[in-house]
Amino acid sequence: MRLIRKYEDSDLDAVLSAWENASKVAHPFLTPQFLAKERENIPTVYLPQAETWVIEQVGAVIGFISLLGNEVGAIFVQPQFHGLGAGRALMDKAKELHGNLEVEVFEKNLIGRRFYEKYGFAFVNKTMHEETGNYMLRLKFTAAT
């Protein structure tokens, strides 16, 4: 049984765990220094600005999605749950709330890119992520009317 609910402060450790474990799989090209800085920014910068939803399975948080309006700021699911529909369920929640969605994903993040492509996101443009020297792809999902 899965449940999607609003993020609560008590979810922080589970959210950080999902982010950290999924990042190791999806972002092996990012430096440990950059990832350490991002980990610090999640509770102090990103979560306070975003509308965040968590997904629970058997009472445990296994992933989350953070939204800034219709922008998907983050979506991470514990790797052992990849491919089982948790990410799709979180994206469905975002679509239900905002309709059209946009996201930026590292070009080298093949796991994320496959997920977004399968969901129906389309390429918009490509920019350089100055802080890491990696390319980012901006993708857009247009909800059916």
C-alpha positions as CSV (number, residue, x, y, z in Angstrom):
1,M,0.0,0.0,0.0
2,R,1.4,3.4,-1.1
3,L,0.5,6.7,0.4
4,I,1.4,10.2,-1.0
5,R,1.2,13.0,1.6
6,K,2.6,16.4,2.3
7,Y,6.2,16.5,3.7
8,E,6.6,17.0,7.4
9,D,9.7,18.1,9.3
10,S,9.9,14.6,10.8
11,D,10.5,13.2,7.2
12,L,13.8,15.0,6.8
13,D,16.1,12.0,7.5
14,A,14.1,9.8,5.1
15,V,14.1,12.4,2.4
16,L,17.9,13.0,2.7
17,S,18.4,9.2,2.6
18,A,16.3,8.9,-0.6
19,W,18.2,11.8,-2.2
20,E,21.6,10.5,-1.2
21,N,21.1,6.9,-2.3
22,A,19.4,7.9,-5.5
23,S,22.0,10.5,-6.3
24,K,24.8,7.9,-5.9
25,V,23.1,5.9,-8.7
26,A,22.0,8.7,-10.9
27,H,24.8,11.2,-10.5
28,P,28.1,9.3,-10.2
29,F,29.7,12.2,-12.2
30,L,29.1,14.8,-9.5
31,T,31.9,15.5,-7.0
32,P,31.6,14.5,-3.4
33,Q,32.1,18.2,-2.5
34,F,29.2,19.3,-4.7
35,L,27.0,16.6,-3.2
36,A,27.9,17.5,0.3
37,K,27.0,21.1,-0.3
38,E,23.7,20.1,-1.9
39,R,22.9,17.9,1.1
40,E,23.4,20.9,3.4
41,N,21.2,23.0,1.1
42,I,18.2,20.6,1.1
43,P,16.9,21.3,4.6
44,T,18.0,25.0,4.7
45,V,17.4,26.3,1.2
46,Y,15.4,23.9,-1.0
47,L,12.7,22.4,1.3
48,P,11.6,25.7,2.8
49,Q,11.0,27.1,-0.7
50,A,9.3,24.1,-2.2
51,E,6.0,22.3,-2.0
52,T,7.2,18.8,-1.1
53,W,5.3,15.5,-1.2
54,V,6.5,12.2,0.1
55,I,5.6,8.7,-0.9
56,E,5.3,6.0,1.8
57,Q,5.3,2.3,1.4
58,V,4.3,0.2,4.4
59,G,4.7,3.3,6.6
60,A,8.2,4.2,5.5
61,V,9.1,7.2,3.3
62,I,10.7,5.8,0.1
63,G,10.8,9.0,-2.0
64,F,9.7,12.5,-2.5
65,I,9.0,15.2,-5.1
66,S,9.6,18.9,-4.5
67,L,7.8,21.5,-6.6
68,L,8.3,25.2,-7.2
69,G,5.1,26.0,-8.9
70,N,5.0,23.8,-12.0
71,E,8.8,23.2,-11.9
72,V,10.0,19.8,-10.6
73,G,12.8,20.9,-8.4
74,A,13.6,17.3,-7.2
75,I,12.2,13.8,-7.5
76,F,14.1,11.0,-5.8
77,V,13.1,7.5,-4.9
78,Q,15.2,4.9,-3.0
79,P,17.0,2.9,-5.6
80,Q,15.5,-0.5,-4.5
81,F,12.1,0.9,-5.5
82,H,13.1,2.2,-8.9
83,G,10.9,0.9,-11.7
84,L,8.1,-0.1,-9.3
85,G,5.8,3.0,-10.0
86,A,6.7,5.2,-7.0
87,G,8.3,7.9,-9.2
88,R,5.4,7.8,-11.6
89,A,2.9,8.1,-8.7
90,L,4.8,11.2,-7.4
91,M,4.8,12.7,-10.9
92,D,1.1,12.0,-11.3
93,K,0.6,14.0,-8.1
94,A,2.6,16.9,-9.5
95,K,0.5,16.7,-12.8
96,E,-2.7,16.6,-10.8
97,L,-1.6,19.8,-8.9
98,H,-0.1,21.8,-11.7
99,G,-0.9,20.2,-15.1
100,N,2.0,21.2,-17.4
101,L,5.4,20.6,-15.7
102,E,9.0,21.5,-16.4
103,V,12.2,20.0,-15.1
104,E,16.0,20.3,-15.5
105,V,18.0,17.1,-15.5
106,F,21.8,16.6,-15.9
107,E,22.5,15.3,-19.5
108,K,24.6,12.5,-17.9
109,N,21.8,11.4,-15.6
110,L,20.6,8.6,-17.9
111,I,18.2,7.1,-15.2
112,G,16.4,10.4,-14.8
113,R,16.3,11.1,-18.5
114,R,14.8,7.7,-19.2
115,F,12.2,8.3,-16.5
116,Y,11.2,11.7,-17.9
117,E,11.1,10.5,-21.5
118,K,8.9,7.5,-20.6
119,Y,6.6,9.9,-18.6
120,G,6.2,12.1,-21.7
121,F,8.6,15.0,-21.1
122,A,10.0,16.6,-24.3
123,F,13.3,18.4,-24.8
124,V,13.3,22.2,-24.6
125,N,16.9,23.3,-24.5
126,K,20.4,22.6,-23.1
127,T,22.5,24.8,-20.9
128,M,25.7,24.6,-18.9
129,H,25.5,24.1,-15.2
130,E,28.3,26.4,-14.3
131,E,28.9,25.0,-10.8
132,T,29.6,21.5,-12.0
133,G,30.6,22.0,-15.7
134,N,27.9,19.5,-16.7
135,Y,25.2,20.1,-19.2
136,M,21.6,20.4,-18.1
137,L,18.5,19.6,-20.2
138,R,15.3,21.5,-19.7
139,L,12.3,19.3,-20.4
140,K,8.6,20.1,-20.5
141,F,5.6,17.9,-20.0
142,T,2.3,19.1,-21.5
143,A,-0.8,17.7,-19.8
144,A,-3.6,16.5,-22.1
145,T,-6.5,18.9,-22.2
